Amino acid sequence: MGEIPLRVRRKVWLRQFLLQGCWNYEGMQNLGFAYSILPALRDRYEGRPEELSRALKRHLEYFNTHPAMATVILGAAIRLEESVAEGKADPRAIGTFKVGLMGSLGAIGDSYFWGALKPMASAAGAIMAFVHPLLGIVTLLALYNISHLTLRFQGFAAGMGGEESAVRFLKEAGINRRTEDRKMIAAILSGAYAGVVSSQAAHMFGGAWPELGVFLIAALAVHLFTVLFRKAVSPSEVLFLLLIVGVLILWQ
């Protein structure tokens, strides 16, 4: 039957950005996953409508993981469907593979993207907003999406290489190490942001007492953020608030 054409793979990769477009409480991301993989299924089961219907139903089962990490599973599922279409694999292996990876990839993705990459990009954007508000926005979007889109592309390519290729990619990508590195950078940038705000405020009002006041305000802000984090407020939301504050200060 041959390889899946490039145009079909391109359709699948573009569709995966709509993974959560039909999110629902019963199947979570199942409709989005089925919609994403549908062009590949149509290519593999062309002229076999009954088998196409069964294949589509397989992917309407419960599915939920981090959307950026789902490309690894998506690519591997396509490769498994190729084997099923050729009679070389049991269809049940597809569901087993998806269930086996989606939980761990969800945890890894949440920790990296929401807990490390986005806070780092937000802090960098908040600092660059002092130069120009638009530069802050561009910095945030660029830092987040360069890593985000690269992982999506590499994960899909690794998945298309098969199950072993997908697992090998996850081992070699070093996402846990990246997570710790970006958390550290986010903390450093957040401290730098606080220092810039304090310096600007002290320079604006001048004198020792205003500087002391700025120091106390900064200490109270740190305490406030600590309380917010303990209340399970997202670090990304706090950093977004800081970005707005930075833009307003620069605007004045």
Backbone as CSV, one residue per row, in Angstrom:
resi,resn,N_x,N_y,N_z,CA_x,CA_y,CA_z,C_x,C_y,C_z
1,MET,0.831,-1.208,0.000,0.000,0.000,0.000,0.869,1.262,0.000
2,GLY,2.085,1.159,0.536,2.996,2.297,0.508,2.814,3.245,1.686
3,GLU,3.713,4.223,1.746,3.702,5.210,2.823,2.496,6.144,2.689
4,ILE,2.083,6.689,3.823,1.030,7.696,3.801,1.585,8.947,3.118
5,PRO,0.895,9.488,2.131,1.404,10.665,1.401,1.659,11.851,2.330
6,LEU,2.599,12.695,1.924,2.958,13.863,2.715,1.770,14.785,2.924
7,ARG,0.932,14.957,1.900,-0.213,15.849,2.035,-1.185,15.359,3.113
8,VAL,-1.303,14.040,3.266,-2.183,13.469,4.290,-1.585,13.709,5.675
9,ARG,-0.274,13.475,5.800,0.390,13.711,7.084,0.317,15.181,7.478
10,ARG,0.418,16.053,6.490,0.320,17.490,6.765,-1.081,17.838,7.290
11,LYS,-2.105,17.232,6.693,-3.481,17.460,7.158,-3.646,17.019,8.603
12,VAL,-3.114,15.843,8.911,-3.226,15.322,10.280,-2.528,16.260,11.255
13,TRP,-1.306,16.707,10.909,-0.551,17.572,11.819,-1.265,18.892,12.056
14,LEU,-1.870,19.444,11.028,-2.591,20.708,11.195,-3.868,20.511,12.010
15,ARG,-4.532,19.389,11.811,-5.771,19.135,12.533,-5.549,18.936,14.028
16,GLN,-4.353,18.512,14.423,-4.129,18.232,15.841,-4.203,19.501,16.695
17,PHE,-4.132,20.685,16.066,-4.302,21.919,16.831,-5.748,22.095,17.294
18,LEU,-6.660,21.297,16.735,-8.075,21.340,17.131,-8.427,20.172,18.044
19,LEU,-7.419,19.590,18.671,-7.638,18.423,19.528,-8.707,18.674,20.589
20,GLN,-8.729,19.880,21.138,-9.684,20.192,22.202,-10.890,20.980,21.689
21,GLY,-11.048,21.025,20.362,-12.155,21.785,19.781,-13.524,21.247,20.149
22,CYS,-13.628,19.942,20.372,-14.910,19.321,20.768,-14.743,18.604,22.105
23,TRP,-14.027,19.244,23.027,-13.796,18.647,24.348,-15.128,18.376,25.025
24,ASN,-15.251,17.208,25.646,-16.507,16.846,26.302,-16.212,16.034,27.553
25,TYR,-17.162,15.999,28.464,-16.947,15.332,29.749,-16.899,13.815,29.635
26,GLU,-17.522,13.264,28.621,-17.564,11.809,28.499,-16.281,11.249,27.893
27,GLY,-15.854,11.807,26.784,-14.673,11.276,26.099,-13.474,12.196,26.130
28,MET,-13.617,13.375,26.771,-12.559,14.376,26.851,-12.111,14.819,25.451
29,GLN,-10.954,14.362,24.987,-10.421,14.806,23.693,-10.659,13.785,22.579
30,ASN,-11.570,12.852,22.794,-11.738,11.757,21.830,-12.194,12.243,20.452
31,LEU,-13.126,13.198,20.414,-13.611,13.696,19.126,-12.498,14.434,18.376
32,GLY,-11.715,15.217,19.111,-10.613,15.920,18.481,-9.565,14.961,17.939
33,PHE,-9.286,13.885,18.674,-8.300,12.910,18.217,-8.812,12.196,16.967
34,ALA,-10.092,11.799,16.986,-10.669,11.120,15.820,-10.664,12.029,14.599
35,TYR,-10.972,13.311,14.805,-10.960,14.269,13.702,-9.542,14.435,13.150
36,SER,-8.550,14.447,14.031,-7.163,14.630,13.606,-6.666,13.454,12.769
37,ILE,-6.984,12.258,13.193,-6.440,11.068,12.528,-7.262,10.635,11.311
38,LEU,-8.428,11.233,11.131,-9.345,10.810,10.067,-8.716,10.821,8.663
39,PRO,-7.961,11.845,8.253,-7.363,11.787,6.902,-6.473,10.571,6.694
40,ALA,-5.729,10.180,7.719,-4.870,9.004,7.605,-5.695,7.723,7.516
41,LEU,-6.783,7.666,8.281,-7.650,6.486,8.222,-8.290,6.347,6.843
42,ARG,-8.730,7.461,6.281,-9.328,7.420,4.939,-8.321,6.936,3.897
43,ASP,-7.069,7.320,4.067,-6.033,6.881,3.135,-5.754,5.389,3.281
44,ARG,-5.684,4.893,4.512,-5.364,3.481,4.756,-6.511,2.557,4.400
45,TYR,-7.736,3.010,4.613,-8.899,2.135,4.404,-9.725,2.579,3.207
46,GLU,-9.061,3.147,2.227,-9.753,3.598,1.020,-10.427,2.407,0.321
47,GLY,-11.712,2.565,0.018,-12.466,1.489,-0.628,-12.948,0.417,0.322
48,ARG,-12.723,0.588,1.630,-13.171,-0.388,2.637,-13.957,0.346,3.732
49,PRO,-15.173,0.775,3.418,-15.954,1.617,4.338,-16.233,0.989,5.699
50,GLU,-16.447,-0.324,5.729,-16.739,-0.982,7.003,-15.517,-0.949,7.921
51,GLU,-14.353,-1.206,7.375,-13.126,-1.166,8.171,-12.807,0.263,8.602
52,LEU,-13.088,1.216,7.736,-12.892,2.628,8.086,-13.776,3.011,9.260
53,SER,-15.031,2.545,9.232,-15.964,2.842,10.320,-15.474,2.249,11.636
54,ARG,-14.986,1.002,11.601,-14.478,0.368,12.818,-13.239,1.100,13.339
55,ALA,-12.382,1.516,12.418,-11.173,2.227,12.833,-11.527,3.563,13.487
56,LEU,-12.487,4.261,12.909,-12.890,5.550,13.473,-13.497,5.374,14.858
57,LYS,-14.282,4.321,15.044,-14.877,4.051,16.356,-13.801,3.766,17.406
58,ARG,-12.696,3.129,16.982,-11.599,2.872,17.920,-11.071,4.172,18.518
59,HIS,-11.058,5.210,17.725,-10.483,6.475,18.169,-11.534,7.421,18.775
60,LEU,-12.751,6.928,18.894,-13.780,7.691,19.603,-13.878,7.269,21.067
61,GLU,-12.997,6.343,21.457,-12.939,5.955,22.864,-12.272,7.065,23.674
62,TYR,-12.408,6.985,24.987,-11.879,8.025,25.890,-10.413,8.318,25.596
63,PHE,-10.112,9.609,25.529,-8.716,10.018,25.325,-8.510,11.373,25.981
64,ASN,-7.417,11.490,26.728,-7.119,12.769,27.379,-5.646,12.820,27.755
65,THR,-4.952,13.835,27.240,-3.551,14.051,27.582,-3.242,15.515,27.346
66,HIS,-1.976,15.903,27.543,-1.634,17.289,27.247,-1.670,17.481,25.732
67,PRO,-2.370,18.519,25.244,-2.548,18.667,23.788,-1.265,18.754,22.992
68,ALA,-0.221,19.357,23.539,1.038,19.468,22.794,1.785,18.145,22.734
69,MET,1.561,17.269,23.723,2.239,15.979,23.745,1.453,14.900,23.004
70,ALA,0.226,15.212,22.630,-0.627,14.222,21.963,-0.097,13.849,20.586
71,THR,0.760,14.700,20.003,1.267,14.403,18.662,2.098,13.119,18.631
72,VAL,2.751,12.800,19.735,3.529,11.550,19.801,2.590,10.356,19.647
73,ILE,1.499,10.387,20.394,0.516,9.299,20.328,-0.162,9.278,18.967
74,LEU,-0.459,10.461,18.436,-1.137,10.558,17.140,-0.298,9.922,16.035
75,GLY,0.986,10.259,15.994,1.853,9.682,14.970,1.986,8.175,15.098
76,ALA,2.160,7.705,16.341,2.297,6.259,16.560,0.999,5.516,16.236
77,ALA,-0.149,6.153,16.539,-1.445,5.527,16.232,-1.621,5.356,14.724
78,ILE,-1.150,6.320,13.951,-1.216,6.198,12.488,-0.379,5.009,12.017
79,ARG,0.831,4.879,12.563,1.694,3.767,12.175,1.067,2.427,12.562
80,LEU,0.432,2.373,13.731,-0.238,1.139,14.142,-1.429,0.827,13.236
81,GLU,-2.155,1.862,12.825,-3.288,1.649,11.922,-2.814,1.099,10.571
82,GLU,-1.633,1.503,10.149,-1.068,0.947,8.916,-0.895,-0.562,9.048
83,SER,-0.359,-0.985,10.197,-0.141,-2.420,10.427,-1.463,-3.169,10.501
84,VAL,-2.461,-2.544,11.140,-3.782,-3.176,11.233,-4.398,-3.313,9.846
85,ALA,-4.291,-2.251,9.042,-4.859,-2.271,7.693,-4.232,-3.353,6.828
86,GLU,-2.962,-3.665,7.091,-2.258,-4.706,6.328,-2.394,-6.081,6.964
87,GLY,-3.140,-6.160,8.075,-3.358,-7.436,8.749,-2.175,-7.919,9.556
88,LYS,-1.268,-7.009,9.929,-0.068,-7.389,10.667,-0.164,-7.132,12.167
89,ALA,-1.242,-6.505,12.622,-1.357,-6.171,14.045,-2.799,-6.298,14.500
90,ASP,-2.961,-6.522,15.805,-4.276,-6.603,16.428,-4.785,-5.182,16.681
91,PRO,-6.002,-4.865,16.265,-6.553,-3.520,16.492,-6.544,-3.099,17.958
92,ARG,-6.648,-4.067,18.879,-6.666,-3.738,20.303,-5.349,-3.145,20.783
93,ALA,-4.270,-3.392,20.027,-2.968,-2.848,20.411,-2.961,-1.321,20.355
94,ILE,-3.797,-0.756,19.504,-3.846,0.707,19.371,-4.388,1.335,20.645
95,GLY,-5.511,0.793,21.136,-6.092,1.307,22.374,-5.164,1.124,23.559
96,THR,-4.498,-0.014,23.614,-3.567,-0.280,24.711,-2.418,0.724,24.702
97,PHE,-1.893,1.019,23.515,-0.793,1.972,23.403,-1.237,3.368,23.828
98,LYS,-2.399,3.792,23.376,-2.894,5.137,23.706,-3.116,5.281,25.207
99,VAL,-3.740,4.288,25.812,-4.004,4.341,27.256,-2.695,4.324,28.041
100,GLY,-1.726,3.559,27.566,-0.457,3.440,28.275,0.356,4.721,28.300
101,LEU,0.191,5.578,27.293,1.001,6.785,27.218,0.275,8.064,27.639
102,MET,-1.048,8.120,27.467,-1.715,9.414,27.624,-1.632,9.966,29.050
103,GLY,-1.630,9.112,30.059,-1.554,9.597,31.433,-0.202,10.201,31.754
104,SER,0.859,9.474,31.395,2.203,9.969,31.698,2.536,11.209,30.877
105,LEU,2.125,11.248,29.609,2.390,12.421,28.783,1.597,13.633,29.264
106,GLY,0.412,13.384,29.813,-0.362,14.481,30.376,0.351,15.121,31.557
107,ALA,0.910,14.293,32.432,1.635,14.813,33.602,2.916,15.535,33.181
108,ILE,3.652,14.942,32.248,4.899,15.555,31.772,4.608,16.894,31.088
109,GLY,3.586,16.902,30.240,3.240,18.119,29.512,2.759,19.235,30.423
110,ASP,1.915,18.899,31.389,1.431,19.926,32.328,2.585,20.543,33.099
111,SER,3.506,19.703,33.568,4.638,20.199,34.348,5.543,21.090,33.506
112,TYR,5.804,20.675,32.261,6.726,21.444,31.421,6.087,22.722,30.874
113,PHE,4.934,22.587,30.228,4.335,23.736,29.549,3.681,24.723,30.511
114,TRP,2.866,24.210,31.429,2.137,25.121,32.326,2.973,25.522,33.539
115,GLY,3.798,24.613,34.022,4.544,24.886,35.249,5.919,25.487,35.063
116,ALA,6.462,25.436,33.829,7.829,25.925,33.616,7.957,26.854,32.411
117,LEU,7.570,26.371,31.231,7.787,27.157,30.017,6.957,28.436,29.996
118,LYS,5.665,28.319,30.299,4.823,29.519,30.252,5.217,30.549,31.304
119,PRO,5.491,30.167,32.568,5.977,31.168,33.527,7.286,31.824,33.087
120,MET,8.218,31.038,32.507,9.475,31.619,32.047,9.231,32.638,30.936
121,ALA,8.410,32.257,29.959,8.118,33.163,28.847,7.385,34.405,29.336
122,SER,6.482,34.244,30.312,5.729,35.380,30.843,6.641,36.347,31.578
123,ALA,7.573,35.820,32.370,8.510,36.686,33.098,9.415,37.438,32.138
124,ALA,9.905,36.750,31.115,10.746,37.412,30.119,9.967,38.493,29.383
125,GLY,8.710,38.190,29.059,7.871,39.176,28.388,7.596,40.384,29.263
126,ALA,7.409,40.155,30.572,7.160,41.259,31.502,8.365,42.195,31.572
127,ILE,9.561,41.632,31.557,10.779,42.456,31.599,10.939,43.241,30.300
128,MET,10.732,42.572,29.165,10.902,43.251,27.876,9.835,44.308,27.648
129,ALA,8.713,44.202,28.373,7.664,45.210,28.247,8.139,46.573,28.744
130,PHE,9.186,46.589,29.583,9.738,47.870,30.020,10.381,48.616,28.851
131,VAL,10.885,47.848,27.884,11.474,48.473,26.695,10.367,48.983,25.779
132,HIS,9.397,48.090,25.516,8.219,48.465,24.724,7.148,47.399,24.951
133,PRO,5.883,47.810,25.138,4.824,46.817,25.393,4.738,45.733,24.323
134,LEU,4.854,46.129,23.048,4.756,45.140,21.978,5.925,44.158,22.009
135,LEU,7.095,44.643,22.396,8.257,43.761,22.503,8.034,42.714,23.587
136,GLY,7.365,43.097,24.678,7.035,42.139,25.735,6.120,41.043,25.230
137,ILE,5.107,41.428,24.450,4.165,40.441,23.904,4.872,39.501,22.934
138,VAL,5.701,40.077,22.052,6.424,39.267,21.066,7.373,38.295,21.767
139,THR,8.054,38.756,22.810,8.981,37.896,23.557,8.250,36.716,24.179
140,LEU,7.131,36.996,24.826,6.344,35.933,25.456,5.918,34.886,24.426
141,LEU,5.322,35.352,23.327,4.812,34.424,22.318,5.935,33.651,21.633
142,ALA,7.063,34.344,21.366,8.168,33.677,20.683,8.795,32.594,21.554
143,LEU,9.095,32.918,22.818,9.729,31.944,23.703,8.841,30.720,23.910
144,TYR,7.548,30.950,24.051,6.643,29.815,24.292,6.469,28.973,23.032
145,ASN,6.203,29.626,21.912,5.821,28.876,20.717,6.986,28.220,19.998
146,ILE,8.194,28.759,20.122,9.342,28.086,19.501,9.510,26.684,20.092
147,SER,9.482,26.606,21.418,9.610,25.305,22.089,8.365,24.450,21.878
148,HIS,7.214,25.080,21.977,5.926,24.394,21.868,5.757,23.742,20.490
149,LEU,5.983,24.511,19.412,5.799,23.989,18.067,6.878,22.983,17.704
150,THR,8.099,23.196,18.198,9.180,22.247,17.927,8.866,20.877,18.520
151,LEU,8.385,20.863,19.769,8.042,19.590,20.408,6.871,18.913,19.700
152,ARG,5.914,19.687,19.255,4.784,19.112,18.510,5.281,18.437,17.228
153,PHE,6.144,19.133,16.488,6.633,18.600,15.216,7.512,17.375,15.441
154,GLN,8.470,17.481,16.372,9.375,16.359,16.630,8.622,15.155,17.184
155,GLY,7.649,15.402,18.052,6.873,14.314,18.619,6.068,13.567,17.565
156,PHE,5.482,14.313,16.644,4.698,13.676,15.574,5.606,12.846,14.667
157,ALA,6.766,13.407,14.322,7.706,12.683,13.467,8.198,11.414,14.152
158,ALA,8.462,11.509,15.453,8.923,10.333,16.207,7.816,9.279,16.268
159,GLY,6.585,9.710,16.492,5.470,8.781,16.531,5.270,8.073,15.202
160,MET,5.447,8.806,14.102,5.301,8.201,12.775,6.363,7.137,12.524
161,GLY,7.422,7.183,13.312,8.463,6.156,13.185,8.087,4.852,13.865
162,GLY,6.990,4.830,14.614,6.550,3.623,15.298,6.613,3.745,16.812
163,GLU,6.147,2.715,17.496,6.085,2.739,18.963,7.466,2.908,19.590
164,GLU,8.433,2.159,19.106,9.778,2.232,19.680,10.393,3.611,19.461
165,SER,10.160,4.177,18.297,10.674,5.511,17.995,10.038,6.549,18.923
166,ALA,8.745,6.402,19.197,8.048,7.337,20.081,8.611,7.277,21.496
167,VAL,8.795,6.063,21.995,9.333,5.901,23.351,10.765,6.412,23.424
168,ARG,11.551,6.134,22.398,12.943,6.608,22.370,13.004,8.136,22.363
169,PHE,12.106,8.766,21.623,12.056,10.232,21.587,11.769,10.795,22.969
170,LEU,10.821,10.191,23.684,10.465,10.683,25.011,11.622,10.538,25.988
171,LYS,12.418,9.482,25.812,13.576,9.292,26.687,14.679,10.299,26.380
172,GLU,14.901,10.534,25.096,16.026,11.384,24.688,15.694,12.876,24.729
173,ALA,14.419,13.232,24.748,14.029,14.646,24.727,14.430,15.375,26.002
174,GLY,14.577,14.635,27.112,14.993,15.247,28.374,14.029,16.301,28.885
175,ILE,12.745,16.007,28.800,11.745,17.014,29.164,11.791,17.330,30.655
176,ASN,12.069,16.337,31.487,12.167,16.606,32.929,13.311,17.575,33.235
177,ARG,14.439,17.396,32.556,15.568,18.311,32.738,15.214,19.709,32.240
178,ARG,14.551,19.766,31.109,14.122,21.060,30.561,13.171,21.763,31.527
179,THR,12.304,20.974,32.148,11.339,21.557,33.084,12.053,22.243,34.239
180,GLU,13.024,21.557,34.839,13.761,22.149,35.962,14.549,23.379,35.533
181,ASP,15.165,23.326,34.362,15.936,24.468,33.871,15.048,25.692,33.684
182,ARG,13.897,25.501,33.092,13.014,26.633,32.816,12.344,27.169,34.073
183,LYS,12.126,26.302,35.050,11.613,26.785,36.337,12.639,27.698,37.006
184,MET,13.906,27.297,36.932,14.964,28.116,37.529,15.069,29.461,36.815
185,ILE,15.024,29.428,35.482,15.098,30.671,34.711,13.901,31.566,35.036
186,ALA,12.723,30.964,35.175,11.523,31.743,35.508,11.681,32.434,36.854
187,ALA,12.255,31.727,37.826,12.469,32.325,39.149,13.455,33.488,39.079
188,ILE,14.536,33.305,38.308,15.541,34.368,38.165,14.929,35.589,37.476
189,LEU,14.182,35.355,36.405,13.571,36.468,35.675,12.522,37.188,36.518
190,SER,11.791,36.424,37.332,10.792,37.057,38.212,11.480,37.964,39.230
191,GLY,12.627,37.497,39.768,13.388,38.336,40.696,13.916,39.581,40.012
192,ALA,14.377,39.416,38.754,14.869,40.565,37.999,13.747,41.559,37.746
193,TYR,12.564,41.047,37.453,11.411,41.928,37.223,11.093,42.737,38.475
194,ALA,11.079,42.058,39.619,10.806,42.760,40.880,11.861,43.832,41.146
195,GLY,13.131,43.506,40.822,14.198,44.484,41.027,14.033,45.708,40.140
196,VAL,13.644,45.492,38.885,13.441,46.616,37.962,12.307,47.506,38.442
197,VAL,11.205,46.894,38.875,10.063,47.677,39.371,10.477,48.494,40.587
198,SER,11.186,47.866,41.525,11.615,48.580,42.735,12.556,49.729,42.392
199,SER,13.489,49.478,41.465,14.444,50.514,41.078,13.747,51.693,40.420
200,GLN,12.790,51.393,39.544,12.084,52.476,38.865,11.258,53.297,39.846
201,ALA,10.612,52.621,40.791,9.797,53.327,41.770,10.657,54.206,42.671
202,ALA,11.814,53.675,43.105,12.712,54.452,43.961,13.263,55.665,43.213
203,HIS,13.597,55.451,41.939,14.121,56.559,41.133,13.049,57.623,40.898
204,MET,11.814,57.178,40.761,10.725,58.097,40.491,10.466,59.024,41.674
205,PHE,10.504,58.477,42.898,10.165,59.274,44.087,11.401,59.823,44.794
206,GLY,12.538,59.132,44.696,13.802,59.607,45.271,13.799,59.573,46.783
207,GLY,15.019,59.597,47.389,15.125,59.635,48.846,15.160,58.258,49.469
208,ALA,15.612,58.230,50.746,15.765,56.956,51.460,14.424,56.364,51.863
209,TRP,13.520,57.235,52.355,12.229,56.715,52.829,11.412,56.076,51.696
210,PRO,11.323,56.718,50.533,10.623,56.037,49.431,11.252,54.698,49.069
211,GLU,12.602,54.628,49.131,13.266,53.357,48.828,12.876,52.284,49.846
212,LEU,12.805,52.683,51.128,12.369,51.748,52.162,10.938,51.297,51.905
213,GLY,10.119,52.272,51.509,8.728,51.936,51.206,8.615,50.950,50.062
214,VAL,9.421,51.164,49.030,9.423,50.244,47.881,9.848,48.851,48.315
215,PHE,10.860,48.796,49.206,11.329,47.499,49.712,10.206,46.767,50.449
216,LEU,9.473,47.498,51.302,8.379,46.888,52.054,7.261,46.423,51.125
217,ILE,6.970,47.235,50.124,5.934,46.841,49.157,6.351,45.571,48.419
218,ALA,7.640,45.507,48.035,8.136,44.312,47.349,8.040,43.084,48.251
219,ALA,8.370,43.268,49.552,8.288,42.143,50.502,6.852,41.675,50.658
220,LEU,5.925,42.636,50.740,4.502,42.282,50.838,4.024,41.576,49.565
221,ALA,4.540,42.029,48.421,4.156,41.396,47.165,4.618,39.941,47.122
222,VAL,5.852,39.708,47.577,6.369,38.339,47.630,5.500,37.469,48.536
223,HIS,5.124,38.040,49.702,4.260,37.299,50.630,2.904,37.003,49.977
224,LEU,2.370,38.008,49.268,1.080,37.823,48.597,1.164,36.713,47.562
225,PHE,2.235,36.713,46.749,2.385,35.684,45.726,2.540,34.296,46.354
226,THR,3.235,34.229,47.484,3.388,32.954,48.185,2.035,32.414,48.625
227,VAL,1.206,33.305,49.172,-0.147,32.911,49.590,-0.961,32.434,48.388
228,LEU,-0.857,33.168,47.274,-1.605,32.797,46.071,-1.186,31.431,45.556
229,PHE,0.135,31.161,45.575,0.617,29.857,45.113,0.102,28.730,46.012
230,ARG,0.051,28.990,47.334,-0.458,27.979,48.261,-1.950,27.741,48.059
231,LYS,-2.642,28.752,47.533,-4.073,28.621,47.250,-4.311,28.015,45.865
232,ALA,-3.236,27.516,45.264,-3.293,26.833,43.959,-3.606,27.778,42.808
233,VAL,-3.284,29.078,42.971,-3.399,30.002,41.855,-2.248,29.730,40.895
234,SER,-2.537,29.695,39.611,-1.512,29.364,38.615,-0.404,30.413,38.582
235,PRO,0.865,29.975,38.571,1.973,30.928,38.417,1.853,31.744,37.134
236,SER,1.287,31.127,36.102,1.113,31.847,34.841,0.173,33.026,35.004
237,GLU,-0.880,32.868,35.803,-1.820,33.956,36.025,-1.159,35.093,36.801
238,VAL,-0.324,34.745,37.777,0.385,35.767,38.555,1.356,36.528,37.666
239,LEU,2.089,35.789,36.818,3.048,36.439,35.935,2.349,37.281,34.869
240,PHE,1.178,36.858,34.462,0.408,37.665,33.509,-0.014,38.978,34.163
241,LEU,-0.378,38.906,35.443,-0.712,40.124,36.190,0.501,41.050,36.256
242,LEU,1.684,40.468,36.513,2.905,41.267,36.551,3.196,41.914,35.197
243,LEU,2.891,41.183,34.126,3.087,41.740,32.785,2.213,42.976,32.588
244,ILE,0.971,42.896,33.039,0.056,44.040,32.913,0.561,45.220,33.734
245,VAL,1.020,44.921,34.963,1.550,45.985,35.821,2.745,46.660,35.149
246,GLY,3.636,45.873,34.568,4.802,46.428,33.892,4.422,47.323,32.731
247,VAL,3.420,46.877,31.952,2.960,47.683,30.825,2.367,49.006,31.302
248,LEU,1.590,48.958,32.402,0.977,50.174,32.925,2.034,51.153,33.455
249,ILE,3.053,50.615,34.126,4.127,51.477,34.641,4.857,52.156,33.491
250,LEU,5.154,51.371,32.443,5.857,51.930,31.288,4.980,52.950,30.576
251,TRP,3.707,52.675,30.523,2.758,53.563,29.842,2.721,54.939,30.493
252,GLN,2.816,54.945,31.840,2.800,56.213,32.584,4.094,56.983,32.357
